[in-house]
């Protein structure tokens, strides 16, 4: 598989959409990934979103564990 050469103009167009319409930006990012049209993807914001997802999931797990410990054992920290 050969990766396309990044065209800054095309990626910049997708990047501007991130600030204007997040839902449409996300939909287009998925479409661009599926079609392997890597030159147009806003990689900077896509990476930031993926990193943020990991942090959010970790916080949710910690919160659920804390609630479980409080309700089952009565530990409150």
N, CA, C and O atoms as a MOPAC input file, in Angstrom:
PM7 MOZYME 1SCF
protein

 N      0.84400 1    -1.16700 1     0.00000 1
 C      0.00000 1     0.00000 1     0.00000 1
 C      0.89200 1     1.23300 1     0.00000 1
 O      1.83700 1     1.30800 1     0.78600 1
 N      0.61700 1     2.18200 1    -0.84900 1
 C      1.40600 1     3.39900 1    -0.94800 1
 C      0.62500 1     4.55400 1    -0.35900 1
 O     -0.51500 1     4.80300 1    -0.75100 1
 N      1.23000 1     5.25900 1     0.57700 1
 C      0.56200 1     6.41100 1     1.18500 1
 C      0.65700 1     7.59600 1     0.25500 1
 O      1.68900 1     7.81400 1    -0.38000 1
 N     -0.40500 1     8.35700 1     0.17100 1
 C     -0.41200 1     9.54400 1    -0.67600 1
 C      0.44100 1    10.63600 1    -0.05700 1
 O      0.56800 1    10.73400 1     1.16400 1
 N      1.01800 1    11.44600 1    -0.91500 1
 C      1.79600 1    12.58300 1    -0.44700 1
 C      0.82800 1    13.62400 1     0.07500 1
 O     -0.17500 1    13.92500 1    -0.57300 1
 N      1.11900 1    14.17400 1     1.23600 1
 C      0.21400 1    15.13400 1     1.85000 1
 C      0.22300 1    16.44600 1     1.08800 1
 O      1.28300 1    17.00600 1     0.81200 1
 N     -0.94800 1    16.92600 1     0.75500 1
 C     -1.11200 1    18.22500 1     0.13200 1
 C     -1.60300 1    19.17300 1     1.21400 1
 O     -2.74600 1    19.06000 1     1.65800 1
 N     -0.75100 1    20.11900 1     1.65300 1
 C     -1.14800 1    20.99700 1     2.76800 1
 C     -2.44100 1    21.75500 1     2.51400 1
 O     -3.19300 1    22.00800 1     3.45600 1
 N     -2.72300 1    22.12600 1     1.26800 1
 C     -3.94600 1    22.86500 1     0.96600 1
 C     -5.17800 1    22.02100 1     1.25100 1
 O     -6.14000 1    22.50700 1     1.84400 1
 N     -5.15600 1    20.75600 1     0.83300 1
 C     -6.30700 1    19.88600 1     1.05100 1
 C     -6.50500 1    19.60100 1     2.53400 1
 O     -7.63300 1    19.63700 1     3.02500 1
 N     -5.43200 1    19.32100 1     3.24400 1
 C     -5.53500 1    19.06500 1     4.67800 1
 C     -5.99800 1    20.32100 1     5.40200 1
 O     -6.73600 1    20.22900 1     6.38300 1
 N     -5.57600 1    21.49000 1     4.93300 1
 C     -5.99200 1    22.75500 1     5.54700 1
 C     -7.49700 1    22.96100 1     5.39600 1
 O     -8.13900 1    23.50000 1     6.29800 1
 N     -8.05700 1    22.54500 1     4.28200 1
 C     -9.49600 1    22.66300 1     4.06100 1
 C    -10.25300 1    21.80900 1     5.07400 1
 O    -11.24600 1    22.25900 1     5.64500 1
 N     -9.79700 1    20.59900 1     5.29800 1
 C    -10.43700 1    19.72400 1     6.27800 1
 C    -10.24000 1    20.28000 1     7.68500 1
 O    -11.13900 1    20.17800 1     8.51900 1
 N     -9.08000 1    20.86400 1     7.95700 1
 C     -8.79000 1    21.44900 1     9.26600 1
 C     -9.73300 1    22.60700 1     9.58200 1
 O    -10.19200 1    22.73400 1    10.71700 1
 N    -10.02100 1    23.43800 1     8.61100 1
 C    -10.94100 1    24.57000 1     8.82400 1
 C    -12.33900 1    24.08000 1     9.17700 1
 O    -13.04200 1    24.71200 1     9.96600 1
 N    -12.73900 1    22.96800 1     8.60100 1
 C    -14.05400 1    22.40600 1     8.88500 1
 C    -14.15400 1    21.97500 1    10.34500 1
 O    -15.24000 1    22.01700 1    10.92400 1
 N    -13.04700 1    21.56300 1    10.94600 1
 C    -13.02200 1    21.13400 1    12.34800 1
 C    -13.56300 1    22.22600 1    13.25300 1
 O    -14.30200 1    21.93800 1    14.19400 1
 N    -13.21200 1    23.46400 1    12.98600 1
 C    -13.66100 1    24.60000 1    13.79500 1
 C    -15.09800 1    25.01200 1    13.47800 1
 O    -15.77900 1    25.58700 1    14.32700 1
 N    -15.55500 1    24.72500 1    12.27500 1
 C    -16.86600 1    25.19400 1    11.83600 1
 C    -17.99200 1    24.19300 1    12.10000 1
 O    -19.08200 1    24.57900 1    12.52200 1
 N    -17.72600 1    22.91100 1    11.85300 1
 C    -18.78200 1    21.89100 1    11.96400 1
 C    -18.13400 1    20.56800 1    12.33200 1
 O    -17.74000 1    19.79100 1    11.46200 1
 N    -18.02800 1    20.31800 1    13.64600 1
 C    -17.31900 1    19.12900 1    14.13900 1
 C    -17.92300 1    17.83600 1    13.60600 1
 O    -17.19000 1    16.93600 1    13.19600 1
 N    -19.25000 1    17.73200 1    13.60600 1
 C    -19.90100 1    16.50000 1    13.15600 1
 C    -19.58100 1    16.21600 1    11.69100 1
 O    -19.31300 1    15.07300 1    11.32200 1
 N    -19.60900 1    17.25000 1    10.86200 1
 C    -19.29100 1    17.07100 1     9.44400 1
 C    -17.80500 1    16.75500 1     9.26900 1
 O    -17.44100 1    15.93200 1     8.42900 1
 N    -16.93600 1    17.41400 1    10.06900 1
 C    -15.49700 1    17.13000 1    10.02500 1
 C    -15.24200 1    15.65100 1    10.32700 1
 O    -14.46600 1    14.99300 1     9.63400 1
 N    -15.90300 1    15.13600 1    11.36900 1
 C    -15.73100 1    13.74500 1    11.76500 1
 C    -16.22500 1    12.79700 1    10.67200 1
 O    -15.56300 1    11.80800 1    10.35800 1
 N    -17.38200 1    13.09900 1    10.09900 1
 C    -17.93800 1    12.27600 1     9.02100 1
 C    -16.98400 1    12.24200 1     7.82500 1
 O    -16.74800 1    11.18500 1     7.24100 1
 N    -16.44000 1    13.40200 1     7.46900 1
 C    -15.50600 1    13.45600 1     6.34300 1
 C    -14.20700 1    12.72800 1     6.67000 1
 O    -13.63100 1    12.07500 1     5.80000 1
 N    -13.73800 1    12.83200 1     7.91400 1
 C    -12.51700 1    12.13200 1     8.30600 1
 C    -12.68800 1    10.62600 1     8.12300 1
 O    -11.79200 1     9.95300 1     7.61300 1
 N    -13.82800 1    10.10400 1     8.53600 1
 C    -14.11400 1     8.67600 1     8.37600 1
 C    -14.14000 1     8.31200 1     6.88800 1
 O    -13.54700 1     7.31300 1     6.48000 1
 N    -14.82600 1     9.12200 1     6.08700 1
 C    -14.89900 1     8.86100 1     4.64300 1
 C    -13.51400 1     8.90300 1     4.00400 1
 O    -13.18700 1     8.06000 1     3.16900 1
 N    -12.69900 1     9.88500 1     4.39600 1
 C    -11.34800 1    10.00100 1     3.84600 1
 C    -10.48200 1     8.81000 1     4.24100 1
 O     -9.70000 1     8.31600 1     3.42900 1
 N    -10.61600 1     8.35100 1     5.46700 1
 C     -9.86100 1     7.17300 1     5.90500 1
 C    -10.30000 1     5.92800 1     5.14700 1
 O     -9.46300 1     5.14800 1     4.69200 1
 N    -11.60400 1     5.74000 1     5.00900 1
 C    -12.11800 1     4.55800 1     4.29600 1
 C    -11.65500 1     4.53200 1     2.84700 1
 O    -11.34300 1     3.47100 1     2.30600 1
 N    -11.61200 1     5.69900 1     2.22300 1
 C    -11.20300 1     5.76600 1     0.81300 1
 C     -9.68400 1     5.86600 1     0.66800 1
 O     -9.17000 1     5.98000 1    -0.44400 1
 N     -8.97200 1     5.82300 1     1.79000 1
 C     -7.51200 1     5.92400 1     1.83300 1
 C     -7.01400 1     7.20800 1     1.14800 1
 O     -5.96200 1     7.22200 1     0.50900 1
 N     -7.78900 1     8.26800 1     1.29800 1
 C     -7.43800 1     9.57400 1     0.74300 1
 C     -6.69900 1    10.36500 1     1.82100 1
 O     -7.21800 1    11.34700 1     2.35200 1
 N     -5.49700 1     9.93000 1     2.13200 1
 C     -4.74600 1    10.45300 1     3.25700 1
 C     -4.28100 1    11.89200 1     3.06900 1
 O     -4.01700 1    12.58400 1     4.05200 1
 N     -4.17600 1    12.35200 1     1.83400 1
 C     -3.68400 1    13.70500 1     1.57300 1
 C     -4.64300 1    14.78100 1     2.07700 1
 O     -4.21800 1    15.90500 1     2.34400 1
 N     -5.91200 1    14.45900 1     2.20900 1
 C     -6.90100 1    15.46500 1     2.59800 1
 C     -7.25800 1    15.44400 1     4.07200 1
 O     -7.99000 1    16.31800 1     4.53700 1
 N     -6.76500 1    14.47400 1     4.81500 1
 C     -7.13400 1    14.32200 1     6.22000 1
 C     -6.42400 1    15.35400 1     7.08600 1
 O     -5.23600 1    15.62100 1     6.90800 1
 N     -7.15300 1    15.91800 1     8.00600 1
 C     -6.62500 1    16.84000 1     9.01800 1
 C     -5.97100 1    15.99500 1    10.11900 1
 O     -6.59000 1    15.70900 1    11.14400 1
 N     -4.72100 1    15.60300 1     9.89400 1
 C     -4.04700 1    14.68300 1    10.80800 1
 C     -3.84600 1    15.26700 1    12.19600 1
 O     -3.97900 1    14.55200 1    13.18800 1
 N     -3.53100 1    16.54100 1    12.28400 1
 C     -3.25500 1    17.16500 1    13.58600 1
 C     -4.45200 1    17.04800 1    14.52500 1
 O     -4.30400 1    16.61400 1    15.66700 1
 N     -5.62500 1    17.42800 1    14.05600 1
 C     -6.82100 1    17.34300 1    14.89300 1
 C     -7.29100 1    15.90400 1    15.08400 1
 O     -7.83500 1    15.56900 1    16.13600 1
 N     -7.08900 1    15.05200 1    14.08400 1
 C     -7.47700 1    13.65500 1    14.21800 1
 C     -6.65600 1    12.97000 1    15.30800 1
 O     -7.20700 1    12.22600 1    16.12000 1
 N     -5.36400 1    13.21000 1    15.33200 1
 C     -4.50400 1    12.63400 1    16.36800 1
 C     -4.91100 1    13.16200 1    17.73800 1
 O     -4.98300 1    12.39800 1    18.70100 1
 N     -5.17600 1    14.45900 1    17.83200 1
 C     -5.58600 1    15.04700 1    19.11400 1
 C     -6.89500 1    14.42900 1    19.60800 1
 O     -7.04400 1    14.17100 1    20.80300 1
 N     -7.83300 1    14.19100 1    18.70800 1
 C     -9.11000 1    13.58300 1    19.08600 1
 C     -8.90000 1    12.15400 1    19.57600 1
 O     -9.50700 1    11.74900 1    20.56700 1
 N     -8.05700 1    11.39200 1    18.90400 1
 C     -7.79500 1    10.01400 1    19.31400 1
 C     -7.10200 1     9.96500 1    20.66900 1
 O     -7.42200 1     9.11700 1    21.50100 1
 N     -6.15700 1    10.86900 1    20.89100 1
 C     -5.49800 1    10.92800 1    22.19800 1
 C     -6.49200 1    11.29600 1    23.29100 1
 O     -6.44900 1    10.73600 1    24.38700 1
 N     -7.37700 1    12.22500 1    22.99900 1
 C     -8.38900 1    12.64300 1    23.96100 1
 C     -9.34900 1    11.52800 1    24.31100 1
 O     -9.80000 1    11.43000 1    25.45200 1
 N     -9.66700 1    10.68600 1    23.34100 1
 C    -10.57200 1     9.56400 1    23.60000 1
 C     -9.97200 1     8.62900 1    24.63800 1
 O    -10.68000 1     8.15000 1    25.52400 1
 N     -8.70600 1     8.37200 1    24.53900 1
 C     -8.05400 1     7.49600 1    25.50600 1
 C     -8.11900 1     8.06200 1    26.90700 1
 O     -8.38000 1     7.32600 1    27.85900 1
 N     -7.88600 1     9.35900 1    27.05200 1
 C     -7.94600 1    10.00400 1    28.35900 1
 C     -9.34600 1     9.99300 1    28.93000 1
 O     -9.52100 1     9.78300 1    30.13000 1
 N    -10.34100 1    10.21500 1    28.09700 1
 C    -11.72800 1    10.21400 1    28.54600 1
 C    -12.14900 1     8.83600 1    29.03700 1
 O    -12.84700 1     8.71500 1    30.04400 1
 N    -11.72600 1     7.81200 1    28.33100 1
 C    -12.07900 1     6.45000 1    28.73500 1
 C    -11.42100 1     6.09900 1    30.06300 1
 O    -12.04200 1     5.45100 1    30.90500 1
 N    -10.18400 1     6.51400 1    30.26200 1
 C     -9.49300 1     6.24900 1    31.52300 1
 C    -10.21500 1     6.93800 1    32.67700 1
 O    -10.39700 1     6.34000 1    33.73700 1
 N    -10.62700 1     8.18300 1    32.48300 1
 C    -11.33700 1     8.91800 1    33.52800 1
 C    -12.67100 1     8.25700 1    33.84300 1
 O    -13.07300 1     8.19300 1    35.00500 1
 N    -13.36300 1     7.76300 1    32.81500 1
 C    -14.65100 1     7.09500 1    33.03200 1
 C    -14.47400 1     5.81700 1    33.83700 1
 O    -15.27200 1     5.52300 1    34.72700 1
 N    -13.43600 1     5.06100 1    33.52600 1
 C    -13.17100 1     3.82200 1    34.27200 1
 C    -12.85500 1     4.13700 1    35.72800 1
 O    -13.36800 1     3.47500 1    36.63100 1
 N    -12.01800 1     5.13700 1    35.96400 1
 C    -11.67500 1     5.52400 1    37.33300 1
 C    -12.91500 1     5.96400 1    38.10100 1
 O    -13.09000 1     5.60400 1    39.26500 1
 N    -13.76400 1     6.73200 1    37.45800 1
 C    -14.98700 1     7.20700 1    38.10200 1
 C    -15.91600 1     6.04500 1    38.44700 1
 O    -16.47000 1     5.99000 1    39.54500 1
 N    -16.08300 1     5.12000 1    37.50600 1
 C    -16.94100 1     3.95200 1    37.75500 1
 C    -16.38900 1     3.08400 1    38.87800 1
 O    -17.15400 1     2.55300 1    39.68400 1
 N    -15.08200 1     2.93500 1    38.93800 1
 C    -14.45600 1     2.15600 1    40.00300 1
 C    -14.69400 1     2.82200 1    41.35500 1
 O    -15.00000 1     2.15400 1    42.34200 1
 N    -14.55100 1     4.13400 1    41.38700 1
 C    -14.76800 1     4.87000 1    42.63700 1
 C    -16.20700 1     4.70700 1    43.12300 1
 O    -16.43600 1     4.46500 1    44.30700 1
 N    -17.16400 1     4.83700 1    42.22900 1
 C    -18.57100 1     4.67100 1    42.59100 1
 C    -18.82700 1     3.25100 1    43.09500 1
 O    -19.55500 1     3.05500 1    44.06800 1
 N    -18.23100 1     2.27200 1    42.43400 1
 C    -18.39700 1     0.88000 1    42.85500 1
 C    -17.82800 1     0.64500 1    44.24200 1
 O    -18.45700 1    -0.01200 1    45.07100 1
 N    -16.64300 1     1.17600 1    44.49700 1
 C    -16.02600 1     0.99400 1    45.81400 1
 C    -16.84900 1     1.65600 1    46.91200 1
 O    -16.99400 1     1.10400 1    48.00300 1
 N    -17.38200 1     2.82700 1    46.62600 1
 C    -18.19800 1     3.52800 1    47.62000 1
 C    -19.46900 1     2.74000 1    47.91900 1
 O    -19.85500 1     2.59900 1    49.08000 1
 N    -20.11800 1     2.22800 1    46.88000 1
 C    -21.39300 1     1.53600 1    47.08500 1
 C    -21.22600 1     0.12500 1    47.65700 1
 O    -22.08100 1    -0.33100 1    48.41600 1
 N    -20.15900 1    -0.56200 1    47.31200 1
 C    -19.98400 1    -1.94200 1    47.76100 1
 C    -19.26700 1    -2.00600 1    49.10700 1
 O    -19.71000 1    -2.70700 1    50.01600 1
 N    -18.17900 1    -1.28800 1    49.23200 1
 C    -17.33200 1    -1.39800 1    50.42400 1
 C    -17.55100 1    -0.23600 1    51.38800 1
 O    -17.26600 1    -0.34700 1    52.58000 1
 N    -18.04000 1     0.83400 1    50.88600 1
 C    -18.22600 1     2.01300 1    51.72900 1
 C    -16.98900 1     2.86600 1    51.82100 1
 O    -16.89900 1     3.72700 1    52.69700 1
 N    -16.02600 1     2.64900 1    50.93300 1
 C    -14.78700 1     3.44400 1    50.92900 1
 C    -15.06500 1     4.72300 1    50.14100 1
 O    -15.60700 1     4.68000 1    49.03700 1
 N    -14.69300 1     5.83800 1    50.71200 1
 C    -14.83200 1     7.12500 1    50.04200 1
 C    -13.50600 1     7.85000 1    50.13800 1
 O    -12.99700 1     8.08600 1    51.23400 1
 N    -12.94600 1     8.20200 1    48.99500 1
 C    -11.69000 1     8.90300 1    49.06700 1
 C    -11.78100 1    10.24100 1    48.53800 1
 O    -10.79000 1    10.97000 1    48.52800 1

